Amino acid sequence: MRFKLFNPDTRRILTLLGTLVFGCSLASAAFAAPVYKVSKGDDTIYIGGTFHLLTPDDYPLPKAFDTAFAASDEVYFETDMAAMEKPEFMQQSMQVMMFQDGSTLEDALDAKTYERLQAHFASRGIPGDMMMQMNPLGVMLTITIAEYQMRGFTAEGVDKHFLTKATEANKSLGWFETPSEQLGFLSVLNSDEPNKLINYTLDELGKIDKMISDLHSSWRNGDMEKLVEVGLEGFRDYPEVSKVLLTQRNNAWMKKIKTMFGDGDTEYILVGALHLPGEDGLLTQLAGLGYKVEQVKP
């Protein structure tokens, strides 16, 4: 495979915001999925944990996703995905992913890290000269995209699937953040020491097949405990990143979610699966406020 720089999947990768969880093939859809009914009296909302990129073999999705969709009036996503298809957003994303001061990767990295990265480029057919103007964040996202493309992943993830369905069904659409705000969250990764970020990324890509398998099975089975164990491991060395990409965003979303109760509509919220579990996860926060949280049965 020859890598194609800034192909259509590049835009979608930006919505992952560091929570790089994806799907792979699993034939059975009979397990309980990460879809939850949250209620307070007669008011109900649904929350589904998504994978942003999937393979064709991932469909059909577990039935719980469609059950929640059928019961909803409005569908909420992390961001306005239609706006992400506009040229203006691509220009903004390029500014975040590339050096703006004339620097190059060779300037930013020590000799050992630079040599290791060049070897990775060569092994994947990525033209190193085309990568020189990209900053460490841009490199991290780009080489991660390449790995998933090699394994058959596309932008047809859970979010895009239900965006299409909701549009066809004329359901109301909403989102928690603008694409520009999401780019702002991503920029926190550019503040990290560049050699550490690149070496960490290369180390993680060396374990990618096991990570995909573990993440995918825990996601499809709705195993939140396993999802925390596997998915949040990647944040262990980056507590500040976890704070910005998960905790702060969850807290901001909760303000909006609480207003959905009592408005006469049933909302279906679809966000990355790692936003649901854990001490600061949406489900934990809702349960702590006295809402009833129950997993939707297949």
C-alpha positions in Angstrom: 0.0 0.0 0.0 1.3 3.5 -0.9 0.2 6.1 1.7 -1.9 9.0 0.4 -1.3 12.1 2.4 -4.5 13.9 3.6 -7.0 11.5 2.1 -10.7 11.8 3.2 -10.1 9.8 6.4 -7.7 12.5 7.6 -10.6 14.8 8.5 -12.4 12.1 10.4 -9.3 11.2 12.5 -9.4 14.7 14.0 -12.6 13.9 15.8 -11.0 11.2 17.7 -9.2 13.7 19.9 -6.7 11.4 21.3 -9.2 8.7 22.2 -8.1 6.5 19.4 -10.5 3.6 19.7 -11.5 1.7 16.5 -13.3 -1.4 15.5 -12.5 -4.6 13.7 -14.5 -7.6 12.6 -16.7 -9.4 15.0 -19.6 -11.5 13.6 -21.9 -11.8 16.6 -24.2 -8.8 17.5 -26.0 -10.6 20.3 -24.0 -9.2 23.2 -25.0 -6.1 25.2 -23.6 -3.1 23.5 -22.4 0.2 25.1 -25.8 1.8 24.7 -27.6 3.1 27.8 -31.0 4.4 28.8 -30.8 7.2 31.3 -34.0 8.2 33.0 -35.4 10.5 35.7 -39.1 10.0 36.3 -40.8 9.9 32.9 -37.9 11.7 31.1 -35.4 9.6 29.1 -32.3 10.0 27.0 -30.1 7.4 25.4 -26.3 7.5 25.3 -24.2 5.3 23.0 -20.5 4.8 23.0 -19.1 4.9 19.5 -16.1 3.9 17.4 -15.3 6.6 14.9 -13.7 4.3 12.3 -14.8 0.8 11.4 -14.5 -1.9 8.7 -17.4 -3.1 6.5 -17.5 -6.3 8.5 -18.6 -4.4 11.6 -22.0 -4.0 10.2 -24.7 -4.6 11.1 -24.1 -2.9 14.4 -25.3 -4.4 17.7 -29.1 -4.0 17.8 -29.1 -1.8 20.9 -27.8 1.1 18.7 -30.9 0.9 16.5 -33.2 0.4 19.4 -32.1 3.7 20.9 -32.3 5.4 17.5 -35.9 4.3 17.0 -36.9 5.7 20.4 -35.3 9.1 19.9 -36.5 12.4 18.5 -33.1 14.1 18.4 -29.6 12.8 17.8 -26.5 14.5 19.3 -22.9 14.0 18.2 -19.6 15.3 19.5 -19.3 17.8 16.7 -20.9 19.1 13.4 -19.6 16.5 11.0 -21.0 18.3 8.0 -18.9 21.3 8.8 -15.8 19.1 8.9 -16.2 18.4 5.2 -15.8 22.1 4.3 -12.5 23.4 2.9 -12.3 25.9 5.7 -12.0 23.2 8.2 -9.2 21.4 6.3 -7.3 24.7 6.2 -7.7 25.1 10.0 -6.6 21.5 10.6 -3.5 21.9 8.5 -2.5 24.9 10.6 -2.7 22.7 13.7 -0.9 19.8 12.2 2.0 21.7 10.5 4.9 23.9 11.8 4.0 27.5 11.4 7.5 29.0 12.0 9.5 27.4 9.3 10.7 24.5 11.5 11.0 20.9 10.2 10.8 17.5 11.9 14.6 17.2 11.7 14.9 20.4 13.7 12.3 19.3 16.3 13.6 15.8 17.0 16.8 14.4 18.3 18.9 12.3 16.0 17.9 8.9 17.4 14.1 9.7 17.3 14.4 11.2 13.8 16.2 8.1 12.5 13.6 5.8 14.1 10.7 7.8 12.5 12.3 7.8 9.1 12.7 4.0 9.3 9.0 3.8 10.1 8.1 6.0 7.1 10.1 3.7 4.9 8.6 0.5 6.2 5.1 1.9 5.5 5.7 3.5 2.1 5.1 7.0 3.6 7.2 9.6 1.7 9.4 11.1 4.4 10.0 14.3 2.4 6.3 15.1 2.4 6.2 14.8 6.2 9.0 17.3 7.0 6.7 20.3 7.5 4.3 18.4 9.8 4.7 18.9 13.6 4.7 16.0 16.1 0.9 16.1 16.4 0.4 15.9 12.6 2.9 13.0 12.4 1.2 11.1 15.2 -2.2 11.4 13.6 -0.9 10.7 10.1 1.0 7.5 10.9 -1.9 6.3 13.0 -4.3 6.8 10.1 -1.9 4.8 7.9 -1.9 1.8 10.3 -5.7 1.6 10.3 -6.0 2.1 6.6 -3.7 -0.9 6.1 -6.2 -2.9 8.2 -9.2 -1.9 6.2 -10.7 0.9 8.3 -12.6 3.7 6.8 -14.5 6.8 7.9 -17.8 4.9 8.0 -17.9 4.7 11.7 -20.9 4.6 14.1 -21.2 8.4 14.1 -21.3 8.8 10.4 -23.7 5.8 10.1 -26.2 7.5 12.3 -25.7 10.9 10.9 -26.9 9.5 7.6 -29.8 7.6 9.2 -30.9 10.7 11.2 -30.8 12.9 8.2 -32.9 10.5 6.1 -35.4 10.2 9.0 -35.6 14.0 9.3 -34.6 13.8 13.0 -33.3 16.9 14.7 -29.5 17.0 14.9 -27.3 18.6 17.5 -23.7 18.6 18.7 -21.6 19.6 21.7 -18.6 21.2 20.1 -17.7 23.0 16.9 -14.9 21.5 14.7 -12.7 24.5 15.6 -13.1 23.8 19.3 -12.1 20.2 18.7 -8.9 21.4 16.9 -8.2 23.5 20.0 -8.4 20.5 22.2 -6.1 18.6 20.0 -3.4 21.3 20.2 -2.7 20.2 23.8 -0.6 17.4 22.3 1.6 19.9 20.5 2.7 21.2 23.9 4.4 17.9 24.9 8.0 17.2 24.4 8.2 16.1 20.7 10.6 13.2 21.1 8.5 11.7 23.9 5.3 12.0 21.8 6.8 10.4 18.6 8.5 7.5 20.5 5.4 6.8 22.5 3.3 6.7 19.3 5.8 4.3 17.6 5.8 2.1 20.7 2.0 2.0 20.7 1.8 1.2 17.0 4.0 -1.8 17.7 1.2 -3.3 19.8 -1.7 -2.1 17.6 -3.2 -5.5 16.7 -3.7 -6.6 20.3 -5.0 -3.1 21.2 -7.6 -3.2 18.4 -8.7 -6.7 19.4 -9.1 -5.8 23.1 -10.8 -2.5 22.5 -13.2 -3.8 20.0 -14.4 -6.8 22.0 -14.9 -4.7 25.1 -16.7 -2.1 23.1 -19.1 -4.4 21.3 -19.8 -6.3 24.5 -20.4 -3.1 26.4 -17.8 -4.2 29.0 -17.0 -0.8 30.5 -14.6 -2.2 33.1 -12.4 -3.7 30.3 -12.8 -0.6 28.2 -11.4 1.5 31.0 -8.5 -1.0 31.5 -7.5 -1.1 27.9 -8.6 2.2 26.4 -7.4 4.5 29.2 -4.0 2.8 29.5 -2.8 5.1 26.7 -3.3 8.1 28.9 -1.2 6.8 31.8 1.8 8.8 30.8 -0.3 11.8 29.7 -2.5 12.9 32.6 -2.8 16.5 31.3 -4.0 15.2 27.9 -6.6 13.0 29.6 -7.8 16.0 31.6 -8.3 18.1 28.5 -9.6 15.5 26.1 -11.8 13.5 28.4 -12.5 15.1 31.8 -13.0 18.7 30.8 -15.0 17.9 27.8 -17.2 15.5 29.7 -17.9 18.1 32.3 -18.8 20.6 29.6 -21.1 18.1 27.9 -22.9 17.3 31.2 -24.2 20.9 31.5 -26.0 20.4 28.2 -27.1 16.9 28.9 -28.8 17.9 32.2 -31.0 20.4 30.2 -32.3 17.6 28.0 -34.4 16.2 30.8 -37.8 17.8 30.9 -37.8 19.3 27.4 -40.4 16.9 26.0 -38.0 15.2 23.6 -36.0 12.0 23.7 -32.4 12.6 22.8 -29.8 10.0 21.6 -26.3 11.0 22.4 -23.5 9.4 20.4 -19.9 10.1 21.6 -16.6 8.2 21.7 -16.8 5.1 23.9 -14.1 6.3 26.3 -16.3 9.2 27.4 -18.7 6.9 29.1 -16.8 4.9 31.8 -14.4 5.8 34.5 -14.5 8.2 37.4 -15.2 11.2 35.3 -17.2 9.4 32.6 -20.7 10.6 31.6 -22.4 7.5 33.0 -20.7 7.8 36.3 -21.6 11.4 36.6 -25.2 10.9 35.7 -25.6 8.0 38.2 -24.0 10.2 40.8 -26.6 12.8 40.3 -29.4 10.3 40.9 -30.3 9.4 37.3 -31.2 5.8 36.6 -28.6 4.3 34.2 -29.4 0.9 32.6 -27.8 -0.8 29.6 -30.1 -1.3 26.6 -30.6 -5.0 26.1 -29.9 -6.5 22.6 
